[in-house]
Amino acid sequence: MPQRPPFSLLELASVREGDSVGTTLANSVAYAQHAEKLGFKRFWLAEHHNMEGISSSATSVLVGHIAGKTESIRVGSGGVMLPNHPPLVIAEQFGTLACLYPDRIDLGLGRAPGTDPITSRALRRDGLGAEQFPEDVARLQTLLGPLQPGQPVKAIPGAGTNVPIWLLGSSLYSAQLAAMRGLPYAFAGHFAPRLYREALKVYRDHFQPSEQLQTPYAMLAIPAIAADTDEEARWLSTTSYQRILALFRGQPLWMKPPVDSMDGLWNAGEEASVRDFLGLQVLGGPESVRDQLNQLLDTVDVDELMFTVDIYDPEKRRHALDILSQA
């Protein structure tokens, strides 16, 4: 049988209703440590802003915190939303992280702001934002690469660290740019499942080798709810249904306990939208999860899978990793 691809995790440091950020981050550390014991390859944190219920806005700070509390798992951004930051600042931050935790830091980059338009304007530096994303990626590659004679602007620390850069996306744009630049690519199937096949094909078909990467390397992010039984997994999944429903309604994104039924909490149109959002979700007990993963991997060519596991109870969330790791 072909060997399954490595498994990794994406973390938003989601805050349970009534919990503090401190408690949330302690749970994230325990989650990362458990993933490391089980052999998960990466633990990435996603940058979001002005979202009540998500505490990963200071992404590089959390990357360092998680890396300092673990020993071997790769830790990185999934991603840093580059239009919000000068490339020099990101090069210095991740260059410093790479010096502290050698060969363990990844720099995933996105071109969306990761927030609402008003907050985006509050964050954004002078410039064109997402329109200058390709140029900003190139600047980052230069700043993290070897120092060149006469180079006027240097990332210190950062220069010469060659922190691995990934491009992230939910459309064809970043797939094309990653292929052109010879960079690894991650598709955000955990919230935008519709174009994953096309994006991954575009990336592989147009990939051009680079100093960082000689052959294409593609990762697919998907939602996963794993439990001891299919029935329990369906019950646990109502936490993520409630959060996505709140997202669509513009409400705070606190994690809420599972409910026995979503009837009365959403209408038919909202239910359809939530289920479409979770179109690539893997859900069920051990056998169901294994079958669903095999079906997915039989139909798409990926080098790695990254899971988002939106489960309310921290212990059950860690147990979901046990089941996923055995799938």
N, C-alpha and C positions, 0 to 999 in steps of 0.2 A: 504494500500500500504506500502511496506517496506520503511523505512526511508533512504534517500540518505546518502552516506558517507560525511564526512566533505570535504570541498574544501580548497586548499592551493595554494600558488604561488611560482614559482621559478624565480629568477631575475638574469640577467647577467649584469645589469647596462649598457645596450647597448647605444652607442653614436650615435646620429643622425648626418648625414653628415653636417659639418659646426658648430655643437654645441661644447661647451667646456665640460670637465669632470665635472666641477662644476655645470653647468646647468643640465647635465645628472643625477647627484646624487640628485639634488633638485627634479627632476621629479620622481626619485625612491622613495624619501621620501613621496611625495604626493601620489604616487601609493600605497605605503604600508599603509598610513593613510586611504586612501579610502577603501582598502581591509579590514582593521580593522573595520571600520564603518559597512561594509556589513556582518561581521561575518566570514570572512575567518580565518582558524585556524593557519596557519603558513606562514611565509615569509622567504624563504631561498635564500641564495646567493651562486653562483657557482664560484669556483676558476678556473680562466684561466690566462695564461701568454703569453706575446709577441703577443697579438692579437689586432691589431688596430681596434677600434670600440667596444671593450669590456673593461669595467673599474672596474671589480670586482676582480682584482688580489690580493689585500690586504683584503682578505675575512673577517678575524676576525675584522678588523677596521670597515668595513661596517656593520657587524652584530651589533657592538656596536652603530654605528651611527643611524641605523634604530631603534634599540631597544630604544635608547634615545629619539627618535622623536615620538614614539608610546607608548601605555599604556598597552595593554593586549595581542596583537597578539604574538604568539611564533615566535622568530627570530632565524635563525640558518644557518648552512652551508649546501649547497647541491651540492657539498660537499667540505670539505677540502681534497685535494689530498695528502694523508698521506706520500707517498714516498718522497715528497718534503720537509718534516719537521721532526725534531726530536720530538718524542712523548711528551717529557717533555715541549717543547715550546708550543705545542698545548694545553696541560693540563693546563699550566699556563695562557695562553690567555683565554681559555674558562672557566677555573675556575674563573678568574677575572670577566669575563662577567656574570657568574652565580651569583657571589656575588653582582654585580651592579644591575642585573635584575633577582631576584629570580624566579625560576619556569617558566622562559620564554625562556631559551636558549636550542637549540638543536645542537648536533654535528654530522652532517652527514659526513661519511668518504668514500672516493673513493681510488682505488688502481692505477688508471691511473695518468700520470703526468699532464694532462690538458694543454698540449702544444706540441710543436714540439720537435724532438730529441735533437737538439742543445741547445735549451732553457732548456730542461729537464736536460741536463748535467750541465748547468750553475746553476741550482737550487739545484741539488741533493747533499745531504750530503754524506759522506762516508758510504758505505754499499751496500746492494743488491737491494735497491729500492723496486719495486713491489713484488719481491720474498719474502721479509720479512714482507709483509703486515699482515699476521695473528699474527706474534709475536709483531708487532707494535700496533695492536689493543689490544692485551692482556696487553701490557705495559700501554697503555692509560687507560684501565679499572682499572688497579692497581693504577695508579697515581691519578685518579679521585675518587677512592673509599676510604674507611676509612683507616687511617694510621695504619700500622701494627707494632708490636714491633720490633725494630731493623731495620726498613726499611731504607736503606742507602740513597735513592734518593727520595725526597719529592717534590711535586708540591705545592708551596706556593705563591699565593692562588691556589686552585685546589683540594687538598686532602679533601675528605669528601663531595664534592659538588655533586657527582654522576650525573654529567651532562648526560642526555640521549644520548647514542651513537646509531646512525643508520648506517647500511651498505648500500651503494649505488652500483648499478651495471647495466650493460647492457648485461650480459651473465649469465651463470649458476654458475660461481665461487662464487661470493659474496652471491648469494642466498643460496648456500650450507653452506658457512661460517656463515652467519647470522642465519641460522637454527641451526647449531651446537652450536653456542655461545648463543642462546636464545635472539637475538637482533632484533629490528624492521628492516624492509627491504624496500627499495625504488627502483623500477625498472625504468630505464631511457628510457621510451617509447617515450619521446619527440625527441629522435634522433636515437634510435635503436629499432624499433618496432617488429622486427622479432621474438624474443625469449621470449616475455613477458609472454605468457601463460605457457610455459615450466618452466621459472624461478619462477613464482609465485607458480606453483604446487610443484616444488622441495622444495621451502621454506616451504610451509604448510605441505607437506608430511613428512619432516624430522625435523621439529621444535622440539627443546628440551627446556623445561622451564628453566628460569634462575632467579636470584634475580631481575634483571631489568624488566623481562617480563615473565608472566606466560603462555600466549597464543600468537600465532603468530599475528603479526600486519604488514600488507603489504600495501604499497602505490604505486600507478602507476602515473608516470609523463607523460603528454600528451600535444601536442600543441593545442592551441585554438585561433580561430579568430571569435569573436562574434560582430555582428552589428545589426542595426535595420532591415535590409533586407538581403536576401541571396546575392543579387547583390552587395550590398556595401561590404559585407564580402569577396566576391571573389575579389573585387578590392583591399581591404586592404591587402589581403593575398599575393599580389605581392611583398610587402616589404620583407616578410620572404623568398619568392622564390629567390629574388635577393641576399639576405644575404647567403643563403645556397649555391647558385651557386658560389658566391665569395669564400666561404669556400672550395668548391671542386676545385676551380681554384687556390687556394693559394693566393687570393687577400685580401686586407683589408676588414674588416667586418662592415664598417659604415652602419647604417640604412639609406636606401634610400626611397624617397617618393614612394607611389604606382604608378603604370603605368596602362594604359588602356589595354595593351596587352603585354605578354611576347614574342610574335613572334619577331624573330630577335635577342632576347637577349640570347636565349639558343637553342641548337640543340635537336633533338629527344632523344638522349641518355642522355643528361644532364637533360632534363625534366623528364625522367623516374627515374633517380637517385634522383632528388629532391623530387618527389612525393613518392618514396619509403622511403626516409628519414622521410617524414611526414605521414607515413602510418596510424598513430593513430590520425591524426588531426581531431578536431571537428571544423566545419566551417559553418557559416550561421547566419540567423536571429534567433529570440527567439524560434520559433517552431522547426526549423531545429536543433538547438543546443540541445534542450530538447530531441528530438527524437533520435539524435545520442548518447547522453549520456545514455539514457535509454537502447538503444541497446547494448552499451558497457557494462553497468553494469549488463545486463541480461546474459552476456556471460563470465564474469570474476569475480572472488571473490576477491575484494579489500576492505580495510577498509578506504581508503582515496584516493582522487584524487588531484594531484598537476598539475597546469597549467603553461605552458609558453605562454605568450601572446605577440607576436611580431608585434606590431602595431606602425606605425610611429608617428602619432599624439598623444601626451600625453593625451589630453582630450578624444579622441576616445578610447584610451587604457583603461582609467579609466571607460568609459561607457561600455566597454566590460565586466568589472567586474560586473556591474549592471545586465547585461543580464545573465551572468553565475550564479550569486547568486540566480536568480529567476528561473533557469532552473529546 
